[in-house]
């Protein structure tokens, strides 16, 4: 799920992440007539895409876009639409678990990651940012993202990251914690080191682009942003966290986020739901289709296979994910090593500057 105000780069990031047009730029442009309305409803748009990497490993990904978020004067209704949708997915699991005979065609629709796009202001988080993270943090893994980071200088980006981290800590916002004891309880030394690096990188600073160029020599496809002075590759680790975030979502922490959703977020929700005296989840007249949020449109870029039992799909998915993790383990480690070397180089440069300043002062 991607949540962010219009103009935050949310839709462009989705296209960049999937390396294909999932959201047409024109589909998120608000007409003047609608823009004049003080309170506009949020709309949930779901797309199912199938991604394939260079090694031929495939992964099925469900994308939920949120056009209209934050565009109203009063945004509580938007919070409700998103949180109701997330709760409904948990309620579907609860209902299925209560059945004496399980449905082999049941589809798990729980959302495992929510990217929240923060507009950099130089003043940390806004009230809107704080409230939506509080509303969603116990229902989904919220990952804070600074959008359009190319609009900031290096110093401005560092300042925004610092202020956002301070606000997250001050307001005790429930964002995804890579250092959570649940994740570290079964991680090896390499994973622990990666988790430490990712936690320090939060919030991820990304940029996206709908423009693709092909290198005439290597034939490699690259997504670039073009400026009057030239162009930049959005996957360049030296100027953007895009590739790091992509690897985190689709490779290194794909299963971790699924496990955390089921073992922690869902179990907490389940405990509260079953312990509530007012909970009518298992009443005879309960109907999940009636309880489902109404403001959602769905489209799919892959054929639906209703006849495949869930357990077979899960086994196949686990197999593909294991192949993917194995194929990309070295790439993740290379990215981590490159980042570490970059940080060490910056530390040496800073030490040299401090030494020169000390000599000049004497």
C-alpha positions as CSV (number, residue, x, y, z in Angstrom):
1,X,0.0,0.0,0.0
2,X,1.2,3.5,-0.9
3,X,-0.2,6.4,1.1
4,X,0.6,10.1,0.3
5,X,-0.8,13.4,-0.8
6,X,-1.3,14.3,-4.4
7,X,2.0,15.4,-5.9
8,X,4.1,13.5,-3.4
9,X,5.5,11.2,-6.1
10,X,3.5,8.2,-4.8
11,X,2.2,7.0,-8.2
12,X,5.6,7.5,-10.0
13,X,7.3,5.5,-7.3
14,X,4.8,2.6,-7.8
15,X,5.6,2.6,-11.5
16,X,9.4,2.7,-10.8
17,X,9.2,-0.1,-8.2
18,X,7.4,-2.4,-10.6
19,X,9.3,-1.1,-13.6
20,X,6.1,-0.8,-15.6
21,X,3.2,1.6,-15.8
22,X,0.8,0.5,-13.1
23,X,-0.7,4.0,-12.4
24,X,-1.2,6.3,-15.4
25,X,-0.1,9.8,-14.5
26,X,-3.3,11.3,-15.9
27,X,-5.4,9.0,-13.6
28,X,-4.2,10.9,-10.5
29,X,-4.7,14.4,-11.8
30,X,-7.6,16.1,-10.1
31,X,-10.0,18.0,-12.3
32,X,-10.6,21.7,-11.4
33,X,-14.2,21.0,-10.5
34,X,-13.3,18.3,-8.0
35,X,-10.3,20.3,-6.7
36,X,-12.6,23.1,-5.6
37,X,-14.5,20.7,-3.3
38,X,-13.3,21.2,0.3
39,X,-13.9,17.6,1.2
40,X,-13.0,14.9,-1.4
41,X,-13.3,11.2,-0.7
42,X,-10.3,9.0,-0.7
43,X,-10.3,6.2,-3.3
44,X,-8.5,2.9,-2.9
45,X,-7.2,1.4,-6.2
46,X,-5.9,-2.2,-6.2
47,X,-3.7,-3.6,-8.9
48,X,-2.2,-7.1,-9.1
49,X,1.1,-7.4,-11.0
50,X,3.6,-10.1,-11.7
51,X,7.2,-9.1,-11.5
52,X,10.1,-11.0,-12.9
53,X,13.8,-10.3,-12.2
54,X,16.9,-10.9,-14.4
55,X,17.2,-14.4,-13.1
56,X,13.6,-15.2,-14.2
57,X,12.2,-15.5,-10.6
58,X,8.6,-14.3,-10.4
59,X,6.7,-12.7,-7.6
60,X,3.0,-11.7,-7.5
61,X,2.5,-8.3,-5.9
62,X,-0.7,-6.5,-4.9
63,X,-0.4,-2.7,-5.1
64,X,-3.0,-0.5,-3.4
65,X,-2.8,3.2,-4.4
66,X,-4.6,5.9,-2.4
67,X,-5.5,8.9,-4.7
68,X,-7.3,11.7,-2.8
69,X,-5.5,11.2,0.5
70,X,-4.8,14.4,2.4
71,X,-6.5,16.5,-0.2
72,X,-9.5,17.5,2.0
73,X,-9.7,20.0,4.8
74,X,-11.0,17.3,7.0
75,X,-9.0,14.0,6.7
76,X,-10.6,11.8,9.4
77,X,-12.8,10.1,6.8
78,X,-9.6,9.2,4.8
79,X,-8.1,7.7,7.9
80,X,-11.2,5.6,8.4
81,X,-11.4,4.3,4.9
82,X,-7.8,3.0,5.0
83,X,-8.0,1.6,8.5
84,X,-11.3,0.0,7.9
85,X,-9.9,-1.7,4.8
86,X,-6.9,-3.1,6.8
87,X,-9.2,-4.3,9.6
88,X,-11.5,-6.0,7.2
89,X,-8.6,-8.1,5.9
90,X,-7.9,-9.2,9.5
91,X,-11.6,-9.9,10.0
92,X,-11.6,-12.1,6.9
93,X,-8.9,-14.2,8.5
94,X,-10.7,-14.4,11.8
95,X,-13.9,-15.5,10.1
96,X,-12.0,-18.1,8.1
97,X,-10.3,-19.5,11.2
98,X,-13.7,-19.8,12.9
99,X,-15.1,-22.1,10.2
100,X,-15.3,-25.9,10.9
101,X,-14.4,-26.5,7.3
102,X,-11.8,-24.2,5.8
103,X,-12.2,-22.8,2.3
104,X,-9.3,-24.1,0.1
105,X,-9.8,-21.1,-2.3
106,X,-9.6,-18.5,0.4
107,X,-7.3,-15.6,-0.5
108,X,-5.3,-13.8,2.2
109,X,-5.7,-10.1,1.5
110,X,-3.7,-8.7,4.4
111,X,-1.4,-5.8,3.6
112,X,2.2,-6.4,4.6
113,X,3.7,-3.0,4.0
114,X,2.5,0.5,3.9
115,X,4.8,3.1,2.4
116,X,3.9,6.5,3.8
117,X,5.3,9.4,1.6
118,X,6.4,12.4,3.6
119,X,6.6,15.8,1.9
120,X,9.9,17.3,3.2
121,X,9.2,20.7,4.9
122,X,12.4,21.2,6.9
123,X,10.2,21.2,10.1
124,X,9.8,17.4,10.6
125,X,6.4,15.7,10.5
126,X,3.2,17.6,10.1
127,X,0.1,16.9,12.2
128,X,-1.4,14.9,9.3
129,X,1.7,12.7,9.1
130,X,1.6,12.0,12.9
131,X,-2.1,11.2,12.9
132,X,-2.1,8.8,10.0
133,X,0.9,6.9,11.2
134,X,-0.8,6.5,14.6
135,X,-4.0,5.3,13.0
136,X,-2.3,2.7,10.8
137,X,0.8,1.6,12.7
138,X,-1.0,-1.2,14.6
139,X,-2.6,-2.6,11.5
140,X,0.2,-2.6,9.0
141,X,4.0,-2.3,8.7
142,X,4.4,1.5,8.1
143,X,7.6,2.5,6.4
144,X,8.3,6.2,6.2
145,X,9.6,7.5,2.9
146,X,10.8,11.0,2.0
147,X,9.4,11.7,-1.5
148,X,11.2,13.6,-4.3
149,X,14.5,13.6,-2.4
150,X,16.2,15.1,-5.5
151,X,14.5,18.4,-4.7
152,X,16.8,18.6,-1.6
153,X,20.4,19.4,-1.2
154,X,22.6,16.9,0.8
155,X,22.4,19.1,3.9
156,X,18.7,19.6,3.5
157,X,18.1,15.9,3.2
158,X,20.2,15.1,6.2
159,X,18.3,17.8,8.2
160,X,14.9,16.4,7.2
161,X,15.9,12.8,8.1
162,X,17.1,14.0,11.5
163,X,13.9,16.0,12.3
164,X,11.6,13.2,11.1
165,X,13.5,10.6,13.2
166,X,13.2,12.9,16.2
167,X,9.5,13.3,15.7
168,X,9.0,9.6,15.3
169,X,10.7,9.0,18.7
170,X,9.0,12.0,20.4
171,X,5.5,11.0,19.4
172,X,6.3,7.2,19.8
173,X,5.0,6.5,16.3
174,X,4.5,2.8,15.4
175,X,6.7,2.6,12.3
176,X,8.3,-0.6,11.2
177,X,11.3,-1.3,13.4
178,X,14.1,-3.3,11.7
179,X,15.6,-3.8,15.1
180,X,12.5,-5.3,16.6
181,X,13.3,-8.3,18.8
182,X,10.9,-10.5,16.8
183,X,13.1,-9.9,13.7
184,X,16.4,-10.3,15.5
185,X,15.3,-13.4,17.3
186,X,15.9,-15.6,14.3
187,X,18.4,-13.5,12.2
188,X,22.0,-14.4,11.6
189,X,24.9,-12.0,11.9
190,X,24.6,-10.7,8.4
191,X,20.9,-10.1,8.8
192,X,21.4,-8.2,12.1
193,X,24.0,-6.0,10.4
194,X,21.6,-5.3,7.5
195,X,18.8,-4.5,9.9
196,X,21.0,-2.1,11.8
197,X,21.9,-0.3,8.6
198,X,18.3,-0.1,7.4
199,X,17.1,1.2,10.8
200,X,19.7,4.0,10.5
201,X,18.7,4.7,6.9
202,X,15.0,5.4,7.9
203,X,13.2,7.4,6.6
204,X,14.1,6.2,3.1
205,X,14.8,9.1,0.7
206,X,13.6,8.1,-2.8
207,X,12.9,9.5,-6.2
208,X,11.0,8.0,-9.0
209,X,10.7,8.4,-12.8
210,X,8.5,7.3,-15.6
211,X,11.3,7.8,-18.2
212,X,13.3,4.7,-19.2
213,X,16.4,4.8,-21.3
214,X,18.5,2.0,-22.7
215,X,22.3,2.1,-22.5
216,X,23.5,1.7,-26.1
217,X,26.5,-0.3,-25.0
218,X,25.2,-2.6,-22.2
219,X,21.6,-2.6,-23.4
220,X,20.7,-2.1,-19.7
221,X,17.4,-0.4,-19.0
222,X,17.6,2.5,-16.6
223,X,15.0,4.8,-15.1
224,X,16.3,8.4,-15.1
225,X,15.3,11.8,-14.1
226,X,16.2,14.5,-16.6
227,X,17.2,18.0,-15.6
228,X,18.5,21.0,-17.6
229,X,22.0,20.1,-16.6
230,X,21.8,16.4,-17.3
231,X,20.2,13.2,-15.9
232,X,20.5,10.9,-12.9
233,X,19.8,7.2,-12.5
234,X,17.2,6.8,-9.7
235,X,18.8,3.5,-8.7
236,X,22.2,5.1,-7.9
237,X,22.8,4.4,-4.3
238,X,24.9,7.5,-3.9
239,X,22.0,9.8,-4.5
240,X,18.9,7.8,-3.5
241,X,17.7,5.0,-1.3
242,X,15.4,3.7,-4.0
243,X,17.3,0.5,-4.7
244,X,17.8,-0.2,-1.0
245,X,14.1,0.2,-0.4
246,X,13.2,-1.9,-3.4
247,X,15.5,-4.7,-2.3
248,X,14.1,-4.5,1.2
249,X,10.5,-4.8,0.0
250,X,10.9,-7.5,-2.6
251,X,14.0,-9.4,-1.5
252,X,15.6,-9.2,1.9
253,X,12.6,-8.5,4.1
254,X,9.7,-9.8,2.0
255,X,9.1,-12.8,4.4
256,X,10.0,-10.8,7.5
257,X,7.2,-8.4,6.9
258,X,4.7,-11.2,6.2
259,X,5.8,-13.0,9.4
260,X,5.6,-9.8,11.4
261,X,2.1,-9.0,10.0
262,X,0.8,-12.5,11.0
263,X,2.7,-13.2,14.2
264,X,2.6,-9.7,15.8
265,X,0.1,-7.3,14.2
266,X,-2.6,-9.9,13.4
267,X,-2.2,-11.7,16.7
268,X,-2.5,-8.5,18.7
269,X,-5.7,-7.6,16.7
270,X,-7.0,-11.1,17.1
271,X,-6.5,-11.1,20.9
272,X,-8.3,-7.8,21.2
273,X,-11.2,-8.9,18.9
274,X,-11.8,-12.2,20.7
275,X,-11.5,-10.6,24.1
276,X,-14.0,-7.9,23.4
277,X,-17.5,-8.5,24.8
278,X,-19.0,-6.2,22.1
279,X,-17.3,-8.0,19.3
280,X,-20.0,-9.5,17.0
281,X,-17.6,-11.0,14.6
282,X,-19.0,-14.5,15.0
283,X,-22.7,-13.6,15.1
284,X,-25.0,-15.4,12.8
285,X,-25.7,-12.3,10.7
286,X,-22.0,-11.4,10.2
287,X,-21.3,-11.1,6.5
288,X,-17.7,-10.0,5.4
289,X,-19.0,-8.8,2.1
290,X,-21.2,-6.3,3.8
291,X,-18.5,-5.2,6.1
292,X,-16.0,-4.6,3.3
293,X,-15.0,-1.0,2.5
294,X,-16.9,0.3,-0.5
295,X,-14.4,2.7,-1.9
296,X,-12.1,0.4,-3.7
297,X,-11.5,-0.3,-7.4
298,X,-9.6,-3.4,-8.5
299,X,-7.7,-4.2,-11.6
300,X,-5.3,-7.1,-12.4
301,X,-2.5,-7.5,-14.9
302,X,-2.4,-11.3,-14.4
303,X,-5.1,-13.8,-14.9
304,X,-7.1,-14.9,-11.9
305,X,-6.8,-18.6,-10.9
306,X,-9.7,-19.4,-8.6
307,X,-9.2,-23.1,-8.9
308,X,-5.8,-23.4,-7.3
309,X,-5.9,-24.3,-3.6
310,X,-4.3,-21.8,-1.3
311,X,-1.8,-24.2,0.2
312,X,-0.4,-25.1,-3.3
313,X,-0.1,-21.4,-4.1
314,X,1.7,-20.8,-0.8
315,X,4.1,-23.6,-1.3
316,X,4.9,-22.4,-4.8
317,X,5.3,-18.8,-3.5
318,X,7.7,-19.9,-0.7
319,X,9.8,-21.8,-3.3
320,X,10.0,-18.8,-5.6
321,X,10.8,-16.5,-2.7
322,X,13.6,-18.8,-1.5
323,X,15.1,-18.9,-5.0
324,X,14.8,-15.1,-5.2
325,X,16.5,-14.6,-1.8
326,X,19.4,-16.9,-2.8
327,X,19.8,-15.2,-6.2
328,X,20.0,-11.7,-4.8
329,X,21.8,-12.3,-1.5
330,X,25.1,-11.2,-3.0
331,X,23.6,-8.1,-4.6
332,X,22.1,-7.0,-1.2
333,X,25.5,-7.5,0.4
334,X,27.2,-5.5,-2.3
335,X,24.8,-2.7,-1.8
336,X,25.4,-2.8,2.0
337,X,29.2,-2.8,1.4
338,X,29.0,0.1,-1.0
339,X,27.0,2.2,1.5
340,X,29.4,1.4,4.3
341,X,32.4,2.4,2.2
342,X,30.6,5.6,1.2
343,X,29.9,6.4,4.9
344,X,33.5,5.7,5.8
345,X,34.7,8.0,3.0
346,X,32.5,10.8,4.2
347,X,33.7,10.3,7.8
348,X,37.3,10.6,6.6
349,X,36.5,13.7,4.6
350,X,34.8,15.3,7.6
351,X,37.8,14.4,9.8
352,X,40.2,16.0,7.3
353,X,38.1,19.2,7.3
354,X,38.0,19.3,11.1
355,X,41.8,18.9,11.2
356,X,42.3,21.7,8.7
357,X,40.0,24.0,10.7
358,X,41.9,23.2,13.9
359,X,45.2,24.0,12.2
360,X,43.9,27.3,10.9
361,X,42.6,28.2,14.3
362,X,46.0,27.7,15.8
